[in-house]
Amino acid sequence: SSGPTAQHFSSSPLSTHQEEAMSIYKIPGGEIQVGTLPSGDLTVKGFGCDAAIVLARSIAGQHFGRWEPRHQNWIVPARNSISLKRDLAAKTSQVS
């Protein structure tokens, strides 16, 4: 039979941490990067200054995020992606 096999549709294991897209939200002195995993869950990480790291932790926590020690970022369930991005956009300036 032709056509894709089931393995073409299996999502990559989280350990590979492949992201489909990255959005960057800027604050003075830093930024928060939000990526989308194949599962639809979001990765959230602050860079550049303590305020960005604190904001990333706060926003991710409000949206039921869990800390991922291996990748040093937050994983937020896909069901909360729209509200997380909305709340993050309200506190930052989105550049991509």
N, C-alpha and C positions, 0 to 999 in steps of 0.2 A: 504494500500500500504506500502511496505517496503522501506527502504532507508532513507537517511537523510532528514530532513525537512529544510525549508528555514532558520529557525532561526540558524541552525548550520553554515550557511554561512555568517551571518551578522557580520560585524566587531565590535569589542568591542568599547564602547564609549571611547573617548579620555580621559575622566576623570579617567578611570581605569589605563591608562598609562602602559599597558602591553607591554613589549618589547620582541621581538623574539631573538635578538642577540645584543651583545655589542662589539664594537671595541674600543680599547684603543690606543691613540696616545700620546707618551711621548715627553715632552720637559724638559729641565733642571729645576727641582724644581716643576714640575706639570705634569698634563695630561689632555687630552680632551677625554671625553667618547662620543661615537656615538652609539646610539641605533636605532633599526628599529621598528616602530610601525606596527600593523597589516595592516594599510592602505598603508604601504610602505614609508610613510613619515619618516624622520630621526629626532631623538632628539640629540641635541648637547649641551654639558655642560663642562666648564672648571673647574678644581680642583687644589688645592695645592698652586698656586701662582697667583699673579695678571697677569703675562704674559700669563698664560694659559686661564684665564678668558677673557682677551682682545683678544687673538687669536681666541677663540671660538666665541666671538661676531663678530669679523671682518669677519671670514670665513662664519659664518651663514648669516651675512648680505649681503655678496657678492652673496650668493646663494638664496636670497629672503626668508630668514628665518624670523620668527616672534617670539617675546618673549612670553613665556607662564608663566605668573606670578605664577599660582598655583603650578607648578612643578619646577619653577626657572630654566628653560632651554629654548633653542631655538628649534623651529620646522621648519624643512626645507622640502619643497615639494619633494615628491618621484622623480619627473622628474629631480631634480637637484642632486640626490644622488651620481651618478658616478662622476660628476665634483667636488662636495664637497669633496668626499673621496680622489680624485686625488690631489686636491689642499692642503688638510690637510696632506696627506702623504709627499708632497714635503717640508713641513715646519716642520715636526716632524719625530720621529721614531715610527713606528707602532709595537706594541707588541702583539696584538691579533686581 
